Amino acid sequence: MQLEDIKKIGVVGAGTMGQGIAQISALAGYKVILYDLQSSALDTAKKNIGKNLDKGIERGKVTAEEKDQALSSIAFSTDFELLKADIIIEAIVERLDVKKELFEKLENQNSEKTILASNTSSIPITRIARDLRHPERFVGMHFFNPAHIMKLVEVISGVATSDDTSKVVYELAKVLGKVPVMAKDAPGFIVNRVARNFYVEGLKVLEEGVSDVKGIDRLVEASGFKMGPFRLMDLIGVDTNFSVTTSMFNAFHQDPKFRPSRIQEQKVDAGHHGRKSGKGFYDYSA
Ligand code: NAI
């Protein structure tokens, strides 16, 4: 597969990340199929993409024609059989078993050339690819949140990923307006590994009663960070952030520096997943 052969991009998972990935793919002129198990997720995605493009128009970054063209290039679907494309980027729940099953099914219904990419934050690419027939066409393509704004993309090669595959994905990221960086496979890759203690220590400070959510965020933000750990977890998704920490904790053989927090787990249990659910460490219902 060459960059020029890519005409259609499949995006699996229409949540926080899939929406933005579909949006930038359509804006770059690709045909897009955005698939989710839940039609309600697709409805929300369509609404959010429309809103984001309207903001783009207000800021003079997108024209009204580009908005219409982008929205009409995206097929929103719950029909798995339609999920056929030149590259498929997965952005579903952060669980190895679910991702593996998905990619095995995708491999069966796509061409011999299709590149399969995962937006996983923390699961080793080599591990997801283990039972694929063509792990050489499997790669990590890790966007950052919000995907339609953040420039960085980590392109992660698993042990079996071919150079051709990672090069095409690297070039594609540039066409999507991103700044790609090649990384080797390791739990959490580069950014999530370096940044993990931002969340883990923030939660420990909270658990120890040193300060409260607002107090910690306010101090961290006053020191120059754009968002404190709790505001950022709410943006990321408290559930997703918890899964990433848990997956890294296990991948690093229970290294205590990555130990997940009970407070965070309880938020997940309560369905307080952050902005996307209307409540997390902060309340967004108003
Ligand atoms: P999310 O919870 O916002 O959305 C996930 C979507 O996937 C939901 O709409 C759900 O219905 C759908 N889904 C779940 N299982 C599915 C399946 N088997 N087939 C089709 N659809 C399915 O999740 P989010 O935050 O977008 O995360 C997705 C992936 O992206 C995860 O692997 C996460 O680690 C990664 N990621 C998340 C970032 C973030 O800040 N939220 C940043 C970078 C990567």
Residues whose N, C-alpha, C, O or C-beta is under 5 A from the ligand:
A	BS01	NAI	G13 A14 G15 T16 M17 G18 Y35 D36 L37 Q38 A41 A91 I92 V93 E94 N119 T120 S121 F143 F144 N145 I236 G237 T240
